[in-house]
Amino acid sequence: MRFYIIFSIIIAAVIIVECSHTFMGTNVMRELVYTRKVHYDSYFLRKRVENVTITVPSKFGFPRAIQGILAYDLTKSSASANVTAGGLGFSYVTLRMKSERGLDIKYDIYVYV
């Protein structure tokens, strides 16, 4: 029984450390309105930082509020994607993506309203 508990804690710690995806809000019963694959090449021995701004198209002349944002890291590294402007409740979002030293930035970005 102790072995099972210790093994579970170690596996959970490894999973938590390896996950670098960003998810905000909800996508349950929401419409996917925007998807984009982002790829930036690496700099030699430096971290790469890029900003991506996404604007949700309006429907019938009214802006639509974002209900969910998913930034899925395809490199499976310790890269990060943070919301710096807009986001949930707004019709736009700006994501700041930072790579690990010497690696590419590769993300799938999904926006739900």
C-alpha positions as semicolon CSV with decimal commas, in nm:
position;residue;x (nm);y (nm);z (nm)
1;M;0,000;0,000;0,000
2;R;0,284;0,241;0,084
3;F;0,455;0,163;-0,244
4;Y;0,138;0,251;-0,435
5;I;0,104;0,587;-0,254
6;I;0,470;0,680;-0,305
7;F;0,459;0,571;-0,670
8;S;0,143;0,782;-0,727
9;I;0,302;1,090;-0,572
10;I;0,615;1,053;-0,788
11;I;0,409;1,011;-1,106
12;A;0,194;1,314;-1,015
13;A;0,507;1,525;-0,955
14;V;0,653;1,424;-1,293
15;I;0,327;1,506;-1,470
16;I;0,300;1,845;-1,300
17;V;0,658;1,936;-1,390
18;E;0,625;1,830;-1,755
19;C;0,298;2,013;-1,829
20;S;0,344;2,360;-1,979
21;H;0,007;2,411;-2,143
22;T;-0,205;2,716;-2,065
23;F;-0,580;2,678;-2,019
24;M;-0,814;2,952;-1,899
25;G;-1,191;2,954;-1,878
26;T;-1,400;2,676;-2,022
27;N;-1,463;2,509;-2,354
28;V;-1,769;2,310;-2,242
29;M;-2,062;2,389;-2,473
30;R;-1,865;2,679;-2,625
31;E;-1,805;2,758;-2,990
32;L;-1,450;2,732;-3,122
33;V;-1,397;3,054;-3,317
34;Y;-1,023;3,069;-3,362
35;T;-0,741;2,820;-3,401
36;R;-0,383;2,883;-3,499
37;K;-0,053;2,697;-3,508
38;V;0,234;2,918;-3,399
39;H;0,594;2,828;-3,480
40;Y;0,901;3,042;-3,426
41;D;1,254;2,912;-3,480
42;S;1,501;2,911;-3,193
43;Y;1,786;3,148;-3,117
44;F;2,122;2,990;-3,046
45;L;2,165;2,956;-2,667
46;R;1,897;3,222;-2,598
47;K;1,532;3,222;-2,498
48;R;1,290;3,346;-2,760
49;V;1,000;3,570;-2,656
50;E;0,710;3,644;-2,892
51;N;0,374;3,816;-2,851
52;V;0,067;3,696;-3,041
53;T;-0,253;3,905;-3,049
54;I;-0,581;3,737;-3,140
55;T;-0,902;3,927;-3,208
56;V;-1,233;3,741;-3,210
57;P;-1,455;3,825;-3,509
58;S;-1,777;4,004;-3,419
59;K;-2,117;3,855;-3,494
60;F;-2,396;4,081;-3,619
61;G;-2,188;4,388;-3,532
62;F;-2,151;4,300;-3,162
63;P;-1,817;4,197;-3,014
64;R;-1,813;3,846;-2,866
65;A;-1,650;3,783;-2,528
66;I;-1,388;3,510;-2,497
67;Q;-1,495;3,226;-2,266
68;G;-1,195;2,993;-2,300
69;I;-0,833;2,998;-2,413
70;L;-0,612;2,695;-2,469
71;A;-0,244;2,725;-2,561
72;Y;-0,107;2,374;-2,613
73;D;0,272;2,337;-2,611
74;L;0,382;2,103;-2,892
75;T;0,749;2,091;-2,788
76;K;0,671;1,932;-2,450
77;S;0,930;2,158;-2,287
78;S;0,917;2,414;-2,010
79;A;0,807;2,691;-2,248
80;S;0,539;2,928;-2,117
81;A;0,242;3,116;-2,258
82;N;0,091;3,395;-2,047
83;V;-0,198;3,632;-2,109
84;T;-0,069;3,991;-2,101
85;A;-0,374;4,180;-2,234
86;G;-0,741;4,107;-2,283
87;G;-0,841;3,749;-2,216
88;L;-1,159;3,615;-2,059
89;G;-1,450;3,856;-2,099
90;F;-1,278;4,057;-2,372
91;S;-1,293;4,025;-2,751
92;Y;-0,915;4,000;-2,786
93;V;-0,622;3,833;-2,614
94;T;-0,246;3,888;-2,626
95;L;-0,029;3,589;-2,541
96;R;0,336;3,624;-2,445
97;M;0,520;3,303;-2,535
98;K;0,867;3,229;-2,404
99;S;1,071;2,929;-2,516
100;E;1,322;2,725;-2,329
101;R;1,683;2,823;-2,393
102;G;1,784;2,716;-2,747
103;L;1,448;2,558;-2,841
104;D;1,169;2,650;-3,085
105;I;0,830;2,791;-2,988
106;K;0,550;2,565;-3,113
107;Y;0,194;2,612;-2,987
108;D;-0,159;2,529;-3,093
109;I;-0,387;2,813;-2,983
110;Y;-0,765;2,768;-2,947
111;V;-1,014;3,041;-2,852
112;Y;-1,373;2,968;-2,747
113;V;-1,672;3,206;-2,713
